[in-house]
Amino acid sequence: MNIRAHRKLKATVNGTLPKGKSGCADDDTGTGLDGESYKLCGKSSDAWVHVTYGRVSGWIPAYCTTQWNPR
């Protein structure tokens, strides 16, 4: 999954979070933050979560994670 610089699907890709790998979610609200709406991973939402994977930080669609429970 692409880790993006901003909460938009066409934002610059900072890096990739490989399928099955874990990143550290930097958002402790448990709700994700509003960004550009998307229809991905079988869901429609505008919730994004900020993650760090290795030395790469950025945004991923919250509903495309397996251990995230956005609004």
N, CA, C and O atoms as CSV, one atom per row, in Angstrom:
chain,resi,resn,atom,element,x,y,z
A,1,MET,N,N,0.841,-1.142,0.000
A,1,MET,CA,C,0.000,0.000,0.000
A,1,MET,C,C,0.908,1.233,0.000
A,1,MET,O,O,1.917,1.273,0.703
A,2,ASN,N,N,0.531,2.239,-0.803
A,2,ASN,CA,C,1.329,3.454,-0.872
A,2,ASN,C,C,1.143,4.311,0.374
A,2,ASN,O,O,0.024,4.526,0.839
A,3,ILE,N,N,2.247,4.787,0.895
A,3,ILE,CA,C,2.250,5.740,2.003
A,3,ILE,C,C,2.410,7.114,1.363
A,3,ILE,O,O,3.429,7.399,0.733
A,4,ARG,N,N,1.401,7.959,1.527
A,4,ARG,CA,C,1.359,9.228,0.797
A,4,ARG,C,C,1.719,10.427,1.674
A,4,ARG,O,O,1.568,10.389,2.895
A,5,ALA,N,N,2.197,11.485,1.029
A,5,ALA,CA,C,2.622,12.692,1.733
A,5,ALA,C,C,1.440,13.462,2.322
A,5,ALA,O,O,1.592,14.164,3.322
A,6,HIS,N,N,0.272,13.335,1.708
A,6,HIS,CA,C,-0.929,14.049,2.154
A,6,HIS,C,C,-2.120,13.100,2.084
A,6,HIS,O,O,-2.007,12.008,1.526
A,7,ARG,N,N,-3.239,13.497,2.632
A,7,ARG,CA,C,-4.443,12.658,2.657
A,7,ARG,C,C,-5.210,12.772,1.346
A,7,ARG,O,O,-6.386,13.136,1.326
A,8,LYS,N,N,-4.520,12.453,0.247
A,8,LYS,CA,C,-5.112,12.473,-1.098
A,8,LYS,C,C,-4.548,11.306,-1.893
A,8,LYS,O,O,-3.379,10.953,-1.738
A,9,LEU,N,N,-5.375,10.704,-2.745
A,9,LEU,CA,C,-4.946,9.548,-3.522
A,9,LEU,C,C,-3.844,9.865,-4.524
A,9,LEU,O,O,-3.057,8.987,-4.876
A,10,LYS,N,N,-3.778,11.100,-4.982
A,10,LYS,CA,C,-2.758,11.458,-5.965
A,10,LYS,C,C,-1.584,12.210,-5.349
A,10,LYS,O,O,-0.752,12.763,-6.068
A,11,ALA,N,N,-1.518,12.231,-4.016
A,11,ALA,CA,C,-0.392,12.874,-3.341
A,11,ALA,C,C,0.891,12.085,-3.605
A,11,ALA,O,O,0.841,10.903,-3.946
A,12,THR,N,N,2.016,12.732,-3.447
A,12,THR,CA,C,3.312,12.092,-3.629
A,12,THR,C,C,3.422,10.846,-2.757
A,12,THR,O,O,3.025,10.849,-1.591
A,13,VAL,N,N,3.966,9.785,-3.340
A,13,VAL,CA,C,4.178,8.543,-2.605
A,13,VAL,C,C,5.533,8.630,-1.897
A,13,VAL,O,O,6.576,8.748,-2.540
A,14,ASN,N,N,5.498,8.569,-0.571
A,14,ASN,CA,C,6.732,8.615,0.221
A,14,ASN,C,C,7.413,7.249,0.292
A,14,ASN,O,O,8.631,7.162,0.445
A,15,GLY,N,N,6.618,6.187,0.178
A,15,GLY,CA,C,7.132,4.832,0.275
A,15,GLY,C,C,5.979,3.850,0.220
A,15,GLY,O,O,4.846,4.228,-0.078
A,16,THR,N,N,6.264,2.601,0.505
A,16,THR,CA,C,5.254,1.547,0.422
A,16,THR,C,C,5.244,0.730,1.702
A,16,THR,O,O,6.291,0.403,2.260
A,17,LEU,N,N,4.036,0.405,2.155
A,17,LEU,CA,C,3.846,-0.525,3.264
A,17,LEU,C,C,3.470,-1.865,2.636
A,17,LEU,O,O,2.348,-2.024,2.157
A,18,PRO,N,N,4.393,-2.831,2.631
A,18,PRO,CA,C,4.114,-4.111,1.970
A,18,PRO,C,C,2.946,-4.852,2.619
A,18,PRO,O,O,2.725,-4.749,3.826
A,19,LYS,N,N,2.209,-5.593,1.809
A,19,LYS,CA,C,1.083,-6.378,2.309
A,19,LYS,C,C,1.581,-7.338,3.390
A,19,LYS,O,O,2.593,-8.018,3.218
A,20,GLY,N,N,0.859,-7.376,4.492
A,20,GLY,CA,C,1.217,-8.259,5.590
A,20,GLY,C,C,2.200,-7.671,6.589
A,20,GLY,O,O,2.443,-8.263,7.641
A,21,LYS,N,N,2.769,-6.512,6.272
A,21,LYS,CA,C,3.712,-5.867,7.186
A,21,LYS,C,C,2.983,-4.876,8.080
A,21,LYS,O,O,1.891,-4.416,7.746
A,22,SER,N,N,3.583,-4.550,9.211
A,22,SER,CA,C,2.984,-3.621,10.167
A,22,SER,C,C,3.727,-2.302,10.175
A,22,SER,O,O,4.953,-2.251,10.073
A,23,GLY,N,N,2.961,-1.249,10.299
A,23,GLY,CA,C,3.519,0.079,10.503
A,23,GLY,C,C,3.017,0.586,11.837
A,23,GLY,O,O,2.114,-0.007,12.428
A,24,CYS,N,N,3.583,1.658,12.312
A,24,CYS,CA,C,3.165,2.251,13.574
A,24,CYS,C,C,2.196,3.395,13.284
A,24,CYS,O,O,2.560,4.368,12.625
A,25,ALA,N,N,0.961,3.278,13.778
A,25,ALA,CA,C,-0.035,4.338,13.584
A,25,ALA,C,C,0.277,5.475,14.536
A,25,ALA,O,O,0.368,5.268,15.746
A,26,ASP,N,N,0.440,6.673,14.000
A,26,ASP,CA,C,0.790,7.842,14.795
A,26,ASP,C,C,-0.434,8.591,15.291
A,26,ASP,O,O,-0.302,9.583,16.008
A,27,ASP,N,N,-1.617,8.135,14.923
A,27,ASP,CA,C,-2.864,8.807,15.310
A,27,ASP,C,C,-3.490,8.043,16.464
A,27,ASP,O,O,-3.938,6.910,16.290
A,28,ASP,N,N,-3.525,8.651,17.634
A,28,ASP,CA,C,-4.074,7.955,18.797
A,28,ASP,C,C,-5.546,8.280,19.046
A,28,ASP,O,O,-6.087,7.918,20.091
A,29,THR,N,N,-6.203,8.959,18.100
A,29,THR,CA,C,-7.619,9.292,18.291
A,29,THR,C,C,-8.506,8.088,18.063
A,29,THR,O,O,-9.613,8.025,18.597
A,30,GLY,N,N,-8.033,7.120,17.272
A,30,GLY,CA,C,-8.828,5.938,16.970
A,30,GLY,C,C,-9.899,6.173,15.917
A,30,GLY,O,O,-10.709,5.285,15.651
A,31,THR,N,N,-9.913,7.358,15.314
A,31,THR,CA,C,-10.944,7.663,14.337
A,31,THR,C,C,-10.390,7.957,12.951
A,31,THR,O,O,-11.156,7.992,11.988
A,32,GLY,N,N,-9.105,8.164,12.820
A,32,GLY,CA,C,-8.539,8.607,11.557
A,32,GLY,C,C,-8.832,10.082,11.368
A,32,GLY,O,O,-9.597,10.671,12.131
A,33,LEU,N,N,-8.235,10.670,10.371
A,33,LEU,CA,C,-8.453,12.081,10.079
A,33,LEU,C,C,-9.060,12.224,8.700
A,33,LEU,O,O,-8.748,11.453,7.792
A,34,ASP,N,N,-9.925,13.209,8.545
A,34,ASP,CA,C,-10.581,13.440,7.263
A,34,ASP,C,C,-9.575,13.840,6.191
A,34,ASP,O,O,-8.635,14.596,6.437
A,35,GLY,N,N,-9.799,13.319,5.021
A,35,GLY,CA,C,-9.004,13.662,3.852
A,35,GLY,C,C,-9.872,13.474,2.628
A,35,GLY,O,O,-11.100,13.499,2.711
A,36,GLU,N,N,-9.227,13.284,1.494
A,36,GLU,CA,C,-9.954,13.040,0.257
A,36,GLU,C,C,-10.747,11.728,0.380
A,36,GLU,O,O,-10.238,10.733,0.897
A,37,SER,N,N,-11.974,11.742,-0.092
A,37,SER,CA,C,-12.799,10.534,-0.092
A,37,SER,C,C,-12.223,9.501,-1.046
A,37,SER,O,O,-11.625,9.841,-2.067
A,38,TYR,N,N,-12.410,8.247,-0.701
A,38,TYR,CA,C,-11.929,7.153,-1.542
A,38,TYR,C,C,-12.898,5.987,-1.475
A,38,TYR,O,O,-13.692,5.863,-0.542
A,39,LYS,N,N,-12.813,5.139,-2.483
A,39,LYS,CA,C,-13.527,3.863,-2.494
A,39,LYS,C,C,-12.469,2.811,-2.800
A,39,LYS,O,O,-12.150,2.533,-3.956
A,40,LEU,N,N,-11.939,2.242,-1.730
A,40,LEU,CA,C,-10.855,1.272,-1.830
A,40,LEU,C,C,-11.092,0.153,-0.829
A,40,LEU,O,O,-11.790,0.345,0.167
A,41,CYS,N,N,-10.528,-0.987,-1.083
A,41,CYS,CA,C,-10.560,-2.100,-0.131
A,41,CYS,C,C,-11.984,-2.466,0.270
A,41,CYS,O,O,-12.214,-2.937,1.384
A,42,GLY,N,N,-12.943,-2.250,-0.634
A,42,GLY,CA,C,-14.319,-2.607,-0.377
A,42,GLY,C,C,-15.091,-1.611,0.473
A,42,GLY,O,O,-16.212,-1.901,0.890
A,43,LYS,N,N,-14.522,-0.459,0.736
A,43,LYS,CA,C,-15.178,0.549,1.574
A,43,LYS,C,C,-15.096,1.921,0.922
A,43,LYS,O,O,-14.199,2.201,0.126
A,44,SER,N,N,-16.058,2.769,1.281
A,44,SER,CA,C,-16.011,4.185,0.895
A,44,SER,C,C,-15.823,4.982,2.182
A,44,SER,O,O,-16.540,4.764,3.158
A,45,SER,N,N,-14.878,5.888,2.186
A,45,SER,CA,C,-14.599,6.667,3.388
A,45,SER,C,C,-13.750,7.880,3.032
A,45,SER,O,O,-13.308,8.042,1.895
A,46,ASP,N,N,-13.536,8.726,4.031
A,46,ASP,CA,C,-12.569,9.812,3.904
A,46,ASP,C,C,-11.586,9.772,5.073
A,46,ASP,O,O,-10.857,10.735,5.310
A,47,ALA,N,N,-11.569,8.642,5.811
A,47,ALA,CA,C,-10.689,8.499,6.971
A,47,ALA,C,C,-9.299,8.022,6.544
A,47,ALA,O,O,-9.158,7.033,5.825
A,48,TRP,N,N,-8.298,8.735,6.995
A,48,TRP,CA,C,-6.901,8.403,6.721
A,48,TRP,C,C,-6.167,8.294,8.047
A,48,TRP,O,O,-6.535,8.957,9.017
A,49,VAL,N,N,-5.139,7.470,8.099
A,49,VAL,CA,C,-4.336,7.330,9.303
A,49,VAL,C,C,-2.865,7.593,8.963
A,49,VAL,O,O,-2.366,7.167,7.922
A,50,HIS,N,N,-2.194,8.297,9.859
A,50,HIS,CA,C,-0.769,8.594,9.675
A,50,HIS,C,C,0.037,7.433,10.239
A,50,HIS,O,O,-0.162,7.030,11.386
A,51,VAL,N,N,0.949,6.895,9.432
A,51,VAL,CA,C,1.753,5.750,9.845
A,51,VAL,C,C,3.237,6.004,9.616
A,51,VAL,O,O,3.631,6.866,8.830
A,52,THR,N,N,4.035,5.233,10.319
A,52,THR,CA,C,5.472,5.199,10.087
A,52,THR,C,C,5.860,3.751,9.860
A,52,THR,O,O,5.499,2.869,10.639
A,53,TYR,N,N,6.594,3.515,8.793
A,53,TYR,CA,C,7.104,2.189,8.468
A,53,TYR,C,C,8.584,2.349,8.165
A,53,TYR,O,O,8.955,2.940,7.151
A,54,GLY,N,N,9.418,1.827,9.034
A,54,GLY,CA,C,10.857,2.054,8.877
A,54,GLY,C,C,11.149,3.541,9.017
A,54,GLY,O,O,10.823,4.151,10.036
A,55,ARG,N,N,11.756,4.113,8.003
A,55,ARG,CA,C,12.058,5.553,8.017
A,55,ARG,C,C,11.056,6.369,7.212
A,55,ARG,O,O,11.255,7.565,6.998
A,56,VAL,N,N,9.981,5.726,6.765
A,56,VAL,CA,C,8.982,6.396,5.923
A,56,VAL,C,C,7.735,6.720,6.743
A,56,VAL,O,O,7.193,5.857,7.433
A,57,SER,N,N,7.291,7.961,6.660
A,57,SER,CA,C,6.053,8.384,7.318
A,57,SER,C,C,5.112,8.973,6.291
A,57,SER,O,O,5.538,9.533,5.280
A,58,GLY,N,N,3.824,8.837,6.563
A,58,GLY,CA,C,2.829,9.425,5.680
A,58,GLY,C,C,1.453,8.860,5.972
A,58,GLY,O,O,1.199,8.312,7.045
A,59,TRP,N,N,0.575,9.006,4.995
A,59,TRP,CA,C,-0.847,8.700,5.167
A,59,TRP,C,C,-1.280,7.509,4.336
A,59,TRP,O,O,-0.870,7.353,3.186
A,60,ILE,N,N,-2.132,6.652,4.947
A,60,ILE,CA,C,-2.756,5.553,4.214
A,60,ILE,C,C,-4.259,5.586,4.485
A,60,ILE,O,O,-4.687,6.058,5.539
A,61,PRO,N,N,-5.067,5.087,3.537
A,61,PRO,CA,C,-6.512,5.013,3.785
A,61,PRO,C,C,-6.787,4.108,4.978
A,61,PRO,O,O,-6.341,2.961,5.004
A,62,ALA,N,N,-7.512,4.611,5.955
A,62,ALA,CA,C,-7.728,3.882,7.210
A,62,ALA,C,C,-8.429,2.548,6.996
A,62,ALA,O,O,-8.110,1.580,7.686
A,63,TYR,N,N,-9.370,2.466,6.068
A,63,TYR,CA,C,-10.113,1.223,5.871
A,63,TYR,C,C,-9.326,0.163,5.119
A,63,TYR,O,O,-9.810,-0.957,4.949
A,64,CYS,N,N,-8.134,0.490,4.669
A,64,CYS,CA,C,-7.309,-0.502,3.978
A,64,CYS,C,C,-6.313,-1.150,4.931
A,64,CYS,O,O,-5.348,-1.773,4.487
A,65,THR,N,N,-6.535,-1.012,6.224
A,65,THR,CA,C,-5.681,-1.647,7.217
A,65,THR,C,C,-6.481,-2.748,7.903
A,65,THR,O,O,-7.712,-2.728,7.896
A,66,THR,N,N,-5.782,-3.696,8.487
A,66,THR,CA,C,-6.478,-4.796,9.153
A,66,THR,C,C,-6.649,-4.574,10.639
A,66,THR,O,O,-7.499,-5.213,11.259
A,67,GLN,N,N,-5.870,-3.693,11.223
A,67,GLN,CA,C,-5.966,-3.478,12.667
A,67,GLN,C,C,-6.299,-2.045,13.002
A,67,GLN,O,O,-5.764,-1.479,13.955
A,68,TRP,N,N,-7.163,-1.473,12.234
A,68,TRP,CA,C,-7.596,-0.090,12.457
A,68,TRP,C,C,-9.100,-0.087,12.425
A,68,TRP,O,O,-9.694,-0.737,11.565
A,69,ASN,N,N,-9.725,0.610,13.318
A,69,ASN,CA,C,-11.183,0.617,13.393
A,69,ASN,C,C,-11.692,2.045,13.318
A,69,ASN,O,O,-12.157,2.592,14.317
A,70,PRO,N,N,-11.606,2.662,12.127
A,70,PRO,CA,C,-12.073,4.029,12.015
A,70,PRO,C,C,-13.586,4.138,12.134
A,70,PRO,O,O,-14.317,3.150,12.060
A,71,ARG,N,N,-14.013,5.347,12.316
A,71,ARG,CA,C,-15.437,5.639,12.520
A,71,ARG,C,C,-16.324,4.779,11.721
A,71,ARG,O,O,-17.545,4.915,11.793
